[in-house]
Amino acid sequence: MAMTAKASTFTGATMVAPRTSRVVTSRAVPAVRCGAYDAELVETANKIATKGHGILAMDESNGTCGTRLDSIGVENTEENRRTYRELLVTTPGLGEYISGAILFEETLYQGTKEGKSFVDCLNEQNIVAGIKVDKGLVPLVGSNDESWCQGLDGLAQRCAEYYKAGARFCKWRSVVSVPAGPSNIALTDCAYGLARYAAIAQSAGLVPIVEPEVLLDGDHDIDATLQVAQDIWAQTFKYMADNKVMFEGILLKPSMVTPGAECEKRSTPEQVAEYTLNMLKRRVPPAVPGIMFLSGGQSELEATLNLNAMNQSPNPWHVSFSYARALQNSVLKTWQGEEGNMKAAQEALLKRASANSLAQLGKYTADGESAEAAKGMYEKGYTY
């Protein structure tokens, strides 16, 4: 005899409910991600996050590149910028240590004096070409003298054009300041702007590098940096989730958690590694393929030692580098704008790239490093 269920009415009488068969129907759930580039984004991100490899950041604006050239007595002309960047992208063997190169818009469309595009030069060494897509920092009204990053207008169209030109990843740099608070408005703008950028870039087939840089400016200690880093990354991931950004198809470019540049109490590489990795483990999902640190004005040696300390034990993500000054400083000083110094300058680039490759593997030692490599490169209020 079939079992029946009893139910009481509000009068206290008992009713017998006939047993009925429960029909389970499936409801179509709309896919969160179904982008045309999803598989390619994941492939590109993991190609860049390759063991023993990192990113060469050579996306300085024309003005900043001019400052670098001026430091060695070279005039800031398009041809001189092109010549210097040709030195970088044509370095033999660079692909053994570098898996991606971030270019400025001018550089994306330039080529060697023989007419080969820089993108082709990079591809020949299995280096993925990337592009800086933000339009720089401007004052944030109503804040504590802080900045916001512009460039969302027209970004989708620009990304589509950059993809056609051969770029497969991109970078957007926004900043927060510890001495300035940072203010809630600055944190929110930085995080939301990065999230919108990341979503737009992915829709155009470009892997977004997400970079909310915690500036070195200030005399604050490492604990103050840690708190701000945790705050900005929490908001950034919240807004990226809201904007349906696919975490498997992004890369991060964080600052290392260090004391402010003017803090008298300095931290060892081991302390920097401990603070930085703890912060990342609290905020970054393991779905993210790679963490590509910025050097942020650290000396070439300091940036490499800190990276090496972070790779002494396994991490949930590829922990590597995306350095500009910490790869190029020795190169510029060796080149001096002289054609006869090109080979020596390229060897200087390989030396720094090799050192950071070893640091990514946790196998770097400072044996044989020059005193020049230990010189700090911090500039207060530095702009790209």
C-alpha positions as CSV (number, residue, x, y, z in Angstrom):
1,M,0.0,0.0,0.0
2,A,1.4,3.4,-0.9
3,M,2.4,5.6,1.9
4,T,0.6,8.8,2.5
5,A,1.6,12.0,4.2
6,K,-0.5,13.6,7.0
7,A,-0.9,17.4,7.3
8,S,-2.8,19.4,9.9
9,T,-5.2,22.2,9.1
10,F,-5.6,25.3,11.2
11,T,-8.7,23.7,12.7
12,G,-6.7,20.9,14.1
13,A,-8.3,18.2,11.9
14,T,-6.0,15.9,10.1
15,M,-6.0,15.6,6.3
16,V,-4.5,12.8,4.3
17,A,-2.7,14.1,1.2
18,P,-2.3,11.7,-1.7
19,R,1.2,10.9,-2.8
20,T,2.2,12.5,-6.0
21,S,5.2,11.9,-8.2
22,R,7.7,14.7,-8.1
23,V,8.7,15.8,-11.6
24,V,12.2,17.4,-11.7
25,T,12.7,19.8,-14.5
26,S,16.1,21.2,-15.5
27,R,16.3,24.9,-16.0
28,A,18.8,26.3,-18.4
29,V,21.3,28.4,-16.6
30,P,22.9,31.1,-18.8
31,A,26.6,30.7,-19.1
32,V,28.7,33.3,-17.3
33,R,31.4,33.2,-19.9
34,C,30.9,32.4,-23.5
35,G,33.3,34.9,-25.1
36,A,34.8,34.3,-28.5
37,Y,38.3,34.6,-27.2
38,D,38.1,32.6,-23.9
39,A,40.2,29.7,-24.9
40,E,42.8,31.9,-26.6
41,L,43.0,34.2,-23.5
42,V,43.7,31.2,-21.2
43,E,46.4,29.9,-23.7
44,T,48.0,33.3,-23.9
45,A,48.1,33.9,-20.2
46,N,49.6,30.5,-19.5
47,K,52.2,31.0,-22.3
48,I,53.4,34.2,-20.7
49,A,53.4,32.5,-17.2
50,T,55.9,29.9,-18.3
51,K,58.4,28.5,-15.9
52,G,61.7,30.5,-15.8
53,H,60.2,33.4,-17.8
54,G,58.9,36.9,-17.2
55,I,58.0,40.1,-19.0
56,L,60.1,42.9,-20.3
57,A,58.2,46.1,-19.7
58,M,59.3,48.5,-22.5
59,D,56.1,50.6,-22.6
60,E,57.5,53.9,-21.5
61,S,55.7,56.9,-23.0
62,N,57.7,59.0,-25.5
63,G,58.3,61.6,-22.7
64,T,59.6,59.0,-20.2
65,C,61.7,57.3,-22.8
66,G,63.1,60.7,-23.6
67,T,64.1,61.2,-20.0
68,R,65.9,57.8,-20.1
69,L,67.7,58.8,-23.3
70,D,68.6,62.2,-21.9
71,S,70.3,60.5,-19.0
72,I,72.9,59.1,-21.4
73,G,73.1,62.2,-23.6
74,V,70.9,61.0,-26.5
75,E,68.3,63.2,-28.1
76,N,64.7,62.2,-27.7
77,T,63.7,61.7,-31.4
78,E,61.5,59.0,-32.9
79,E,64.5,57.4,-34.6
80,N,66.5,57.3,-31.4
81,R,63.6,55.7,-29.6
82,R,63.2,53.2,-32.4
83,T,66.9,52.4,-32.4
84,Y,66.9,51.7,-28.7
85,R,63.9,49.5,-28.8
86,E,65.3,47.6,-31.8
87,L,68.3,46.9,-29.5
88,L,65.9,45.3,-27.0
89,V,63.7,43.2,-29.2
90,T,66.5,41.9,-31.4
91,T,68.6,40.6,-28.5
92,P,69.7,37.1,-29.5
93,G,68.5,34.5,-27.0
94,L,66.1,36.9,-25.2
95,G,63.2,34.3,-25.5
96,E,65.1,31.9,-23.2
97,Y,64.1,34.2,-20.3
98,I,61.4,36.5,-21.6
99,S,57.9,35.3,-22.6
100,G,56.2,38.7,-23.1
101,A,57.1,42.3,-23.9
102,I,54.9,45.3,-23.2
103,L,55.2,47.9,-25.9
104,F,54.1,51.6,-26.2
105,E,51.7,52.3,-29.0
106,E,54.4,53.9,-31.1
107,T,56.6,50.8,-30.7
108,L,53.9,48.4,-31.7
109,Y,53.9,49.8,-35.2
110,Q,57.7,50.3,-35.5
111,G,60.2,47.9,-37.0
112,T,63.9,47.3,-37.5
113,K,66.0,49.5,-39.9
114,E,65.7,46.5,-42.3
115,G,61.9,46.8,-42.2
116,K,60.9,43.8,-40.0
117,S,58.2,44.7,-37.5
118,F,59.1,44.5,-33.9
119,V,56.1,42.2,-33.4
120,D,57.6,39.7,-35.8
121,C,61.0,40.0,-34.1
122,L,59.3,39.1,-30.8
123,N,57.3,36.3,-32.3
124,E,60.4,34.7,-33.8
125,Q,61.7,34.2,-30.2
126,N,58.3,33.0,-29.0
127,I,57.8,36.3,-27.0
128,V,54.2,37.5,-26.9
129,A,53.7,41.2,-27.8
130,G,51.7,43.3,-25.4
131,I,50.6,46.9,-25.4
132,K,50.0,49.7,-22.8
133,V,46.4,50.9,-23.2
134,D,45.8,53.4,-20.5
135,K,46.1,57.1,-21.2
136,G,47.9,58.1,-18.0
137,L,47.2,59.6,-14.6
138,V,45.4,62.8,-13.9
139,P,44.4,64.6,-10.7
140,L,41.4,63.0,-8.9
141,V,39.0,65.9,-7.9
142,G,37.8,65.6,-4.3
143,S,40.7,63.4,-3.1
144,N,43.8,63.8,-1.0
145,D,45.9,65.0,-4.0
146,E,45.5,61.6,-5.5
147,S,45.2,60.4,-9.2
148,W,42.9,58.4,-11.4
149,C,43.8,56.7,-14.6
150,Q,42.0,57.7,-17.8
151,G,41.5,55.8,-21.0
152,L,38.2,53.9,-20.9
153,D,36.7,56.0,-23.7
154,G,37.4,54.3,-27.0
155,L,39.2,51.4,-25.3
156,A,37.3,48.7,-27.1
157,Q,38.1,50.1,-30.5
158,R,41.8,50.6,-29.6
159,C,42.1,47.0,-28.3
160,A,40.6,45.7,-31.5
161,E,43.1,47.6,-33.5
162,Y,46.0,46.4,-31.3
163,Y,44.9,42.8,-31.7
164,K,45.0,43.2,-35.5
165,A,48.5,44.6,-35.2
166,G,49.7,41.5,-33.3
167,A,49.3,42.3,-29.6
168,R,47.8,39.5,-27.5
169,F,48.0,41.1,-24.0
170,C,47.8,44.6,-22.6
171,K,48.5,46.7,-19.5
172,W,46.7,49.3,-17.5
173,R,48.5,51.0,-14.6
174,S,46.6,52.7,-11.9
175,V,48.1,53.8,-8.5
176,V,47.2,54.3,-4.9
177,S,49.2,56.3,-2.3
178,V,49.8,55.1,1.2
179,P,50.6,58.6,2.6
180,A,47.3,59.9,1.1
181,G,45.3,57.4,3.0
182,P,44.4,56.3,0.4
183,S,40.9,57.9,0.3
184,N,37.9,55.7,-0.4
185,I,37.2,57.5,-3.6
186,A,40.7,56.8,-4.9
187,L,40.5,53.1,-3.9
188,T,37.1,52.7,-5.6
189,D,38.1,54.5,-8.8
190,C,41.3,52.5,-9.1
191,A,39.6,49.2,-8.6
192,Y,36.6,49.8,-10.7
193,G,38.6,51.3,-13.6
194,L,40.8,48.3,-13.6
195,A,37.8,45.9,-13.7
196,R,36.2,47.7,-16.6
197,Y,39.4,47.8,-18.5
198,A,40.0,44.0,-17.9
199,A,36.5,43.1,-19.1
200,I,36.8,45.3,-22.3
201,A,40.3,43.9,-23.1
202,Q,39.1,40.3,-22.8
203,S,36.2,41.0,-25.1
204,A,38.8,42.1,-27.7
205,G,41.1,39.0,-27.3
206,L,43.7,40.7,-25.2
207,V,44.9,39.2,-21.8
208,P,44.7,42.1,-19.4
209,I,47.5,42.8,-16.9
210,V,45.9,44.2,-13.8
211,E,48.2,46.7,-12.1
212,P,47.0,48.7,-9.0
213,E,50.4,49.9,-8.0
214,V,50.9,50.8,-4.4
215,L,53.4,53.6,-4.7
216,L,56.7,53.5,-2.8
217,D,56.4,57.2,-2.0
218,G,56.5,57.9,1.7
219,D,58.2,57.0,5.0
220,H,55.6,54.4,6.1
221,D,56.5,51.0,7.4
222,I,55.9,47.6,5.7
223,D,52.7,47.0,7.8
224,A,51.1,50.2,6.4
225,T,51.9,49.0,2.8
226,L,50.4,45.6,3.6
227,Q,47.1,47.1,4.7
228,V,46.7,49.2,1.6
229,A,47.7,46.4,-0.7
230,Q,45.1,44.1,0.9
231,D,42.4,46.8,0.6
232,I,43.1,47.6,-3.1
233,W,43.3,44.0,-4.2
234,A,40.1,43.1,-2.3
235,Q,38.2,45.8,-4.1
236,T,39.8,45.0,-7.5
237,F,38.8,41.4,-7.4
238,K,35.3,42.3,-6.2
239,Y,34.7,44.6,-9.1
240,M,36.4,42.2,-11.6
241,A,33.9,39.5,-10.4
242,D,31.0,42.0,-10.8
243,N,32.2,42.7,-14.4
244,K,32.4,39.0,-15.3
245,V,36.2,39.1,-15.8
246,M,37.5,35.5,-16.4
247,F,40.3,35.1,-13.8
248,E,42.0,32.3,-15.8
249,G,42.6,34.8,-18.6
250,I,44.3,37.6,-16.7
251,L,47.7,38.4,-15.2
252,L,48.5,40.5,-12.2
253,K,51.2,43.1,-11.9
254,P,51.4,44.0,-8.2
255,S,53.9,45.9,-6.2
256,M,55.9,43.9,-3.7
257,V,55.0,44.7,-0.1
258,T,57.9,46.8,1.1
259,P,58.4,49.8,3.4
260,G,58.0,53.2,1.9
261,A,61.1,54.4,0.0
262,E,61.9,56.9,2.8
263,C,61.3,54.6,5.7
264,E,64.5,54.2,7.7
265,K,63.7,50.6,8.8
266,R,64.4,48.4,5.7
267,S,63.2,44.9,5.2
268,T,65.1,41.8,4.2
269,P,64.2,39.9,1.0
270,E,62.8,37.2,3.3
271,Q,60.5,39.7,5.1
272,V,59.3,41.1,1.8
273,A,58.6,37.6,0.5
274,E,56.6,36.7,3.6
275,Y,54.5,39.9,3.7
276,T,53.9,39.8,-0.1
277,L,52.9,36.2,-0.4
278,N,50.7,36.4,2.7
279,M,48.9,39.3,1.1
280,L,48.4,37.5,-2.2
281,K,47.2,34.3,-0.6
282,R,44.5,36.3,1.2
283,R,43.3,38.1,-1.9
284,V,44.2,36.3,-5.2
285,P,42.3,33.2,-6.4
286,P,44.5,30.2,-7.6
287,A,42.6,30.4,-10.9
288,V,44.9,33.4,-11.8
289,P,47.8,32.0,-13.9
290,G,50.5,34.5,-13.1
291,I,51.8,37.2,-10.7
292,M,54.3,39.4,-12.6
293,F,55.8,41.8,-10.1
294,L,56.7,45.4,-11.0
295,S,60.1,46.6,-9.7
296,G,58.8,50.1,-8.7
297,G,62.1,51.8,-8.4
298,Q,63.9,49.1,-6.5
299,S,67.5,48.5,-7.6
300,E,68.2,45.8,-10.1
301,L,69.7,43.7,-7.4
302,E,67.0,44.3,-4.8
303,A,64.2,43.4,-7.2
304,T,65.9,40.1,-8.2
305,L,66.7,39.1,-4.6
306,N,63.1,39.8,-3.5
307,L,61.7,37.7,-6.4
308,N,64.1,34.9,-5.6
309,A,63.0,34.9,-1.9
310,M,59.3,34.5,-3.0
311,N,60.2,31.4,-5.0
312,Q,61.8,29.3,-2.3
313,S,58.6,27.3,-1.8
314,P,55.7,26.4,-4.2
315,N,53.1,29.0,-4.9
316,P,49.5,28.7,-6.2
317,W,50.5,30.9,-9.2
318,H,53.5,31.5,-11.4
319,V,55.4,34.2,-9.5
320,S,57.6,36.2,-11.8
321,F,58.6,39.6,-13.0
322,S,57.4,42.4,-15.3
323,Y,60.3,44.8,-14.9
324,A,61.2,48.0,-16.8
325,R,64.0,49.9,-15.0
326,A,65.2,46.7,-13.2
327,L,66.0,45.1,-16.6
328,Q,66.9,48.2,-18.7
329,N,69.1,50.4,-16.4
330,S,72.3,48.6,-17.1
331,V,71.4,48.3,-20.8
332,L,71.1,52.1,-21.2
333,K,74.3,52.8,-19.4
334,T,76.2,50.3,-21.5
335,W,74.7,51.4,-24.8
336,Q,75.3,55.2,-24.4
337,G,73.7,55.7,-27.8
338,E,76.7,54.2,-29.6
339,E,76.2,51.6,-32.3
340,G,79.5,50.0,-31.4
341,N,78.0,49.3,-27.9
342,M,75.0,47.5,-29.2
343,K,76.3,43.9,-28.6
344,A,77.5,44.8,-25.1
345,A,74.2,46.4,-24.2
346,Q,72.3,43.3,-25.4
347,E,74.6,41.2,-23.3
348,A,73.7,43.4,-20.3
349,L,70.0,42.8,-21.0
350,L,70.6,39.0,-21.2
351,K,72.4,39.1,-17.9
352,R,69.6,40.8,-16.1
353,A,66.9,38.7,-17.8
354,S,68.9,35.5,-16.9
355,A,69.2,36.6,-13.3
356,N,65.5,37.2,-13.0
357,S,64.8,33.9,-14.7
358,L,66.8,32.1,-12.1
359,A,65.0,34.1,-9.4
360,Q,61.7,32.9,-10.8
361,L,63.0,29.4,-10.3
362,G,64.3,30.2,-6.8
363,K,67.9,29.5,-7.9
364,Y,69.4,33.0,-8.0
365,T,72.5,34.0,-6.2
366,A,74.1,37.5,-6.2
367,D,77.5,36.2,-6.9
368,G,79.3,38.3,-9.5
369,E,76.8,41.2,-9.3
370,S,78.2,44.7,-9.8
371,A,77.9,47.6,-7.4
372,E,76.0,49.4,-10.2
373,A,73.2,46.7,-9.9
374,A,72.7,47.6,-6.2
375,K,72.0,51.3,-6.9
376,G,68.5,52.3,-6.2
377,M,66.3,53.8,-9.0
378,Y,63.5,55.2,-6.9
379,E,62.1,58.5,-8.2
380,K,59.5,60.3,-6.1
381,G,56.4,60.9,-8.1
382,Y,57.6,58.8,-10.9
383,T,55.4,58.7,-14.1
384,Y,55.5,56.5,-17.1
